Amino acid sequence: MKYTKIVSLLVLLAFSTCSHYKEGTQKGRAYAERELMSALGGKIPEDSVSAQNFIIKDCHAAVNIAEPLLFNIYGKEKIESERPYEVYLIRHYWVITGSMSDWGLYEGGKLLIIIDACNGHIIK
């Protein structure tokens, strides 16, 4: 029980320091998991990788990698309009989506980037 509370606190601290991050929702996480599964060909592999081996260790680093790429492709103004981002670590993949909070609860039509935390490869 004590260990669970410590881990929860560390996860909360990691996410609270992420720039342009907002608390994700269950719906947002489910969307991120579906997009990851689709990008990986229908199955998310079991994780045998330790978080100690990640080269992208936190959401702040993931956003710092994603933003310049997305700015270059879609334009800085478009991407910044989708802040705050929702950032999820699923297995060893960072899934970053735009919130577009003023657009309602629609899925799709917002930024999505998936980055492998172990090697920095862009999956989608």
N, C-alpha and C positions, 0 to 999 in steps of 0.2 A: 504494500500500500504506500509506504513512504517513498519507495523507488518510483512508483507511478507518478506521484505528485512532483517529484524532482524532475523527471523526464518531461512531464506536462509543462512545468515552469520553464525549462530550458527551451522547449519548442515555442512557447509563447514569447519568450524573450527574443528568440531568433527572428520570429515573424514581426514582432513589434519594432524591430530596428530596420526593417526593410523599407526603403523609400518608395513612396507611391503604392503602398500595399494596403489592402483592406481585408477585413475578416471575411474569409470565404464562407460560402453557404453550402448546405448539403446538396442543393441543386447544382451549384457551381462545381463542387467536387465530383459529382456524378457525371456532369458534362466533361470535365477534365479526364476522368477515367475512360469514358467512351471514346474520346478523341485519341487518347494514348493507345487504347486497344486497337482502334482503327489504324493508327499509324504503324503499329507493330504487327499488323497482319492478323488481328483477331485475338491475340492472346498476350497478356502481360506476363513475362517470364518470372519465375520465382527468383527472389533476390538472394544471391549468394555473395553479394558485395557488401563489405563493411563501410559504414559512413566515413570511417577514417581514411578510406581510399578515394573519396570523392575529391576531384579537383575544383568542383563548384560546390562549396560547402554550405552556403546559405542563400536565402532568397535575394539578399542584396546583391550578391555576386551574379546570380542568375539574371536579375533585371539589368545589371550593368553590362552584361554580355548581350542580352536580347535587344535592348533599346537601340544601340547604334545600327544593328542589322535591320531592325524594323523601320527606323527613321530613313535609312537609305532606300528601302524598298517602297514604303508607303508614304513617306514624308513625315517630318517631325510633328507638324501640327495635327495631322490625322491621328497619329499614335498617342500623342499627349492628350488628345480629347477623350481617350479611353481610360485615362487614369481615374481613380486608383485601380491598379491591376489586381487580379486575383492570382495568387501564386501558390501552387500545390507541389509538394514533393511526394510523388507516387513511385514506390519502389526506389529506383535510382534515377528517376527522370523528373526534371523540373518542368511543370506545365504552367505556362503563364497565359492568362487570358485578359482581355480588356473588359471593363465592367459596363461601360456605356450605361450608367445607372439611369440617365434621363430617358433611355429608350425602353424602359420596362424590363420585364423578365424574359425576353426572347433569347433563344439560343441561336448561335450562328451570326454571321455578319460582323463579328468583332475580331480583334486580333487574337491569334493563337500561335504560340511557338512552344515547341517541346525540345528540351535540351537534355542530353545524357549527362548526368552529374559526374560520371566517372571519367569521361574523356572529352567533354565539351562539344561533341558532335550534335548538330542540329538534326533532329529526327523528323520534324515537320515545321 
